[in-house]
Amino acid sequence: MTGTRLAVWGDPIAHSKSPDLHAAAYRVLGMDWEYGRRQVTADGFAGALRGLDDSWRGLSLTMPLKEEAFRAAETRDAHAELTGAVNTLLLGDAPAGFNTDVGGIVDALAEAGVTEAGTVRILGAGATAASALVAASELGATRVVVHARRPERAAGLVALGARIDVVVEAQPLDGPTASADLTIATLPSGTALPVDTSTALAASGGALFDAAYAPWPSALAAHWGDGTVISGLGMLLHQAVRQIRIFHHGDPRIELPDEDSVVAAMRAAL
């Protein structure tokens, strides 16, 4: 593959930090690659993808394009197959799809000292919740309680849990709060839960990993008291590291040359 052009697509996309993260990494790696951004809607994705020529190497995908990218990929890694979401496309004759969000969550938690959790609580039932559930499984979780505004939306997560040997229970956001080792919040940025709901979640929720990072602290993080609180910036950083591995050599599990320096430069760009 000789393409040198890359970009992040989504809608909206102006807020994305991905161009800064990737540019910092490619400078350290000595790669003369171009990484931009483009606003692409779900309806416009297929046409935009068809319009790319051989100068393109890959794409990062954010909402609402992860399901569209899943359908466009001719091959997919295990995390993509489980979650039904692709956030990375390696282009070429047969586009390959990857989900680096799962690994990004696991890596961010490990960096904060959280390497195992038997019982996990997930807030929200959208696309990121599926990645959070698979990440929880990789941390050793056997039981996950999903709190969602509409618990019926968690049906897909219950089914996914059965595939990966995790018992998943759905509750409303203000439902009973059993004790958990870890809470993973996948609610949209800016979500403010009622104070009594946030307080109840914090009282028995263990460490909080909040996928949101702007504004920070999130309303939920501000109510978490003295417990461990981990910003979604760690996920953003580490999922991007795995993307760059894919764009560099095709495998998210194999480290980059001098990866510590690459990660340090990316962290400085956040």
C-alpha positions in Angstrom: 0.0 0.0 0.0 1.5 3.4 -1.0 -1.3 5.8 0.0 -0.3 8.6 2.3 -3.7 10.4 2.8 -5.8 9.8 6.0 -8.7 11.6 7.6 -11.3 11.4 10.3 -14.9 11.5 9.1 -18.1 12.2 11.1 -20.9 14.5 11.7 -20.2 16.8 13.5 -16.4 16.8 13.1 -15.1 20.3 13.7 -14.4 19.5 17.4 -12.3 16.4 16.6 -8.8 16.2 18.2 -7.8 13.4 15.9 -5.9 15.5 13.4 -3.6 16.9 16.1 -3.0 13.5 17.6 -2.2 11.8 14.3 0.0 14.7 13.1 2.1 14.5 16.3 2.6 10.7 15.9 3.6 10.9 12.2 6.1 13.6 13.0 7.9 11.3 15.5 7.6 8.4 13.1 9.1 10.4 10.2 6.1 9.7 8.0 5.2 12.3 5.5 1.5 11.5 5.7 -1.5 13.9 5.5 -4.3 13.6 8.1 -7.4 15.8 7.8 -11.0 15.9 8.7 -14.3 15.8 6.7 -17.9 16.2 7.7 -19.7 13.2 6.3 -23.3 12.1 7.1 -24.5 8.6 7.4 -26.4 9.0 4.1 -23.3 10.4 2.4 -20.8 7.8 3.6 -21.0 5.3 0.8 -20.7 7.9 -1.9 -17.8 9.6 -0.1 -16.0 6.3 0.2 -16.4 5.5 -3.4 -14.9 8.8 -4.3 -11.5 8.0 -2.7 -8.6 7.3 -5.0 -5.4 5.3 -4.5 -3.7 8.2 -2.7 -5.8 7.3 0.4 -4.5 4.9 3.0 -7.2 4.9 5.7 -10.0 6.5 7.6 -10.9 7.1 11.2 -14.6 7.1 11.8 -16.7 8.7 14.5 -20.4 9.1 15.0 -22.6 8.4 13.1 -20.4 6.4 10.7 -19.2 3.4 12.7 -22.1 1.2 11.6 -21.8 2.4 8.0 -18.0 1.6 8.1 -18.8 -1.9 9.5 -21.0 -2.6 6.5 -18.3 -1.2 4.1 -15.5 -3.4 5.5 -14.8 -6.6 3.6 -12.9 -8.0 6.6 -13.2 -7.1 10.3 -11.3 -7.8 13.4 -12.8 -9.6 16.4 -13.7 -6.4 18.3 -15.5 -5.1 15.2 -17.4 -8.3 14.7 -18.6 -8.4 18.3 -19.7 -4.7 18.5 -21.0 -4.2 15.0 -18.9 -1.0 14.9 -15.8 0.0 12.9 -13.9 3.1 13.8 -10.9 2.4 11.6 -10.8 1.5 7.9 -7.5 0.4 6.3 -8.2 1.0 2.6 -6.9 -0.9 -0.4 -8.4 -3.5 -2.7 -10.4 -4.9 0.2 -11.1 -2.4 3.0 -10.3 -3.9 6.4 -12.4 -2.7 9.4 -11.2 -2.5 13.0 -12.7 -1.4 16.3 -9.9 0.3 18.4 -12.4 1.7 20.9 -12.4 -1.5 23.0 -8.6 -1.6 23.2 -8.6 2.2 23.9 -10.8 1.7 26.9 -8.8 -1.2 28.2 -5.5 0.7 27.7 -6.8 3.9 29.4 -8.0 1.9 32.4 -4.7 0.1 32.7 -2.9 3.3 32.6 -5.0 4.5 35.6 -4.3 1.3 37.5 -7.6 -0.5 36.7 -6.7 -3.9 35.3 -9.6 -6.1 36.5 -13.2 -5.7 37.5 -15.7 -8.5 38.3 -18.9 -6.4 38.3 -19.2 -3.4 36.0 -21.9 -0.8 35.5 -22.4 0.8 32.1 -24.3 4.1 31.7 -26.0 4.4 28.3 -26.9 1.9 25.6 -25.6 3.4 22.4 -22.7 2.3 20.1 -20.0 3.1 22.7 -21.7 0.9 25.2 -21.1 -2.2 23.1 -17.3 -1.4 23.1 -17.5 -0.8 26.9 -19.2 -4.2 27.4 -16.5 -6.0 25.4 -13.8 -4.1 27.3 -15.5 -5.1 30.6 -15.3 -8.7 29.5 -11.6 -8.4 28.8 -11.2 -7.0 32.4 -12.7 -10.2 33.7 -16.3 -9.0 34.3 -18.9 -11.7 34.6 -21.8 -9.4 35.4 -22.7 -6.0 33.9 -25.7 -3.8 34.7 -26.6 -1.3 32.0 -28.4 1.8 33.1 -30.2 3.5 30.2 -33.0 6.1 29.7 -34.8 3.4 27.7 -33.7 0.0 29.1 -35.3 -1.7 26.1 -32.5 -0.3 24.0 -30.1 -2.6 25.9 -31.5 -5.7 24.3 -28.6 -5.9 21.9 -26.2 -5.6 24.8 -27.9 -8.4 26.6 -27.5 -10.6 23.5 -23.9 -9.5 23.2 -23.3 -10.5 26.8 -24.6 -14.0 26.1 -22.0 -14.3 23.3 -19.1 -13.4 25.6 -20.3 -15.1 28.7 -21.2 -12.0 30.6 -24.6 -11.7 32.4 -26.1 -8.3 31.4 -29.0 -6.8 33.2 -30.8 -3.6 32.0 -32.1 -0.9 34.4 -33.4 2.6 34.0 -30.9 5.4 34.8 -32.5 5.9 38.1 -33.0 2.2 38.8 -31.5 0.2 41.7 -27.7 0.7 42.0 -26.0 -2.6 43.1 -22.4 -2.3 44.0 -19.9 -2.3 41.2 -16.1 -2.4 40.9 -16.2 0.0 37.9 -18.7 2.3 36.2 -18.2 3.1 32.5 -20.3 6.1 31.4 -21.0 6.3 27.7 -23.5 9.1 27.9 -23.3 12.0 25.4 -21.0 14.9 26.3 -22.8 17.5 28.3 -25.3 15.1 29.9 -26.3 16.2 33.4 -28.2 13.6 35.4 -30.3 14.6 38.3 -28.2 15.2 41.4 -29.8 12.4 43.4 -29.2 9.9 40.5 -25.6 10.9 40.2 -25.1 10.7 44.0 -26.7 7.2 44.1 -24.5 6.0 41.2 -21.3 7.4 42.8 -22.1 5.8 46.2 -21.6 2.3 45.0 -20.0 2.5 41.6 -16.3 2.0 42.2 -14.0 3.8 39.8 -15.6 6.0 37.1 -14.4 5.9 33.5 -16.3 8.6 31.6 -16.0 8.4 27.9 -16.8 12.1 27.7 -13.9 14.6 28.0 -15.4 18.0 27.1 -16.4 19.8 29.1 -14.3 18.3 31.9 -15.0 17.4 34.6 -18.3 16.1 33.3 -21.4 16.6 35.5 -21.2 13.0 36.6 -17.4 13.2 37.4 -18.0 16.3 39.5 -20.4 14.3 41.7 -18.2 11.2 42.1 -16.7 12.3 45.3 -13.3 10.9 46.4 -13.5 7.9 44.1 -11.1 7.3 41.1 -12.3 9.3 38.1 -10.8 8.7 34.6 -11.4 11.1 31.7 -12.3 9.9 28.2 -9.2 11.6 26.9 -7.3 8.4 27.8 -9.6 6.4 25.5 -9.2 9.0 22.8 -5.4 8.8 23.0 -5.1 5.0 23.2 -7.7 4.2 20.5 -5.7 6.6 18.2 -2.4 4.8 19.0 -4.0 1.5 17.9 -5.3 3.2 14.8 -1.8 4.4 13.9 -0.5 0.9 14.4 -3.0 -0.2 11.8 -2.2 2.6 9.3 1.6 1.9 9.9 1.8 -1.8 9.6 -1.8 -3.3 9.7 -2.0 -4.8 13.2 -3.4 -2.9 16.2 -1.6 -5.4 18.6 2.0 -4.7 17.4 3.7 -1.7 18.9 5.1 1.2 16.8 8.8 1.9 16.5 9.8 4.0 19.6 6.1 3.9 20.7 6.8 5.6 24.1 8.0 8.7 22.2 5.0 8.6 19.9 2.6 8.4 22.8 4.3 11.2 24.6 4.0 13.4 21.6 0.4 12.6 21.1 -0.4 13.2 24.8 1.2 16.6 24.5 -1.1 17.4 21.6 -4.2 16.8 23.5 
